[in-house]
Amino acid sequence: MVSFVVWFKFAPEDRAEIAEILRHLADASRREPGCISYIPHHLQDDPDTILIYEQYCDDAALAAHRESAHFKKYGVGGLLQKMRERNHQNLIALV
């Protein structure tokens, strides 16, 4: 299993647009056959910071996600164009 979190920082004026992009991206990503979990959050004390928790069954499923039309449209063409900062952390399950 491949698990990771990604943090994005956005401008306050982009909040509504980012929420709409994430609705589309999460819905389509969750329907991918190799996607186990795709959960966007905003930080309780910082609504302009988004954290996305993602899990895929294997590296091939993650690669397919990154090549999907919805990732290219909403991830690359949306989130990545609006972000001010980005951080990515790979996770390793303990059990």
N, C-alpha and C positions, 0 to 999 in steps of 0.2 A: 504494500500500500504506500502511496505517496501522499504526504500531508504537509501543509505549510500554511502560514499566515502572511498576508500582505497588508501593510499600512499605507494609506494615502492621506495626504493633507491637501485640502481644497480651500478656496476662497469662500468666505461666508455668502457672497452673492451667488455662488454656484450651487448652493445647498439643494434647492428644488430640482435643478437639472440633474445633479449627480444622483439623487434619490430615484428619479425616473430612469436614468441609464441603468442603475443597479437593479431595478425591478425587471427590466428586459433581460439583462445579462444573467441574473440569477435564475429566472424562469427557464431560459433556453439551456443554460449550463446544467441545471438539475435534470433535464431530460436526456442528456448525453448518456449513452449506455455505460460508459466507464466512470461516470461521476458518482461518488458515494455521498459527498456532502459539499454544498456551496452556500455559505451563510455570511452575508454582509452585515456588518454592525456599524454603528457610530459609537464613539466613546461617550459614556454617560456625561462626563464633565467637559467634553470637547466635541460638539456635533459637527465640526469641520474636519475631524479625523475619522476616516473610515478604516475598519479592519475587516478583511475578508478571510474566513477560515475555509480552506478547500481540501478535499480528499478525493483521490482518484485510485482506481483499483491497481494501476501500474503506470510505468513511464509512457507506454504507448497511449493510454487513455489521456494522460496529461498532454502529450504531443498532439493528439487529435483535438483536444479542447483548444489549444493554442492556434490550431489551423482552421478552426471552425469559422463560419461566416459571422456568427453572432459575436465571437470574441474579437474578431477583426473590426467589426462595426462599433460595438459598444465598449470594448476594452481598449483597443489600440486607438480607434477613432474618437472615442469619448473620454473615458477616464484618464488615459495617459496624456491626452491633449490639455486637460484641465488641471492636472495635479501640480502641486507646488513642491511636494516631497514624496518620496516613496522608499519603503523598506520592506525587504522580503526575508523571511526566516523559514528554513526547512525544519520539519519536526520529525522526530523518531519516536515511535510508540514504545512505551516501556512494557506493556503487557498485551 
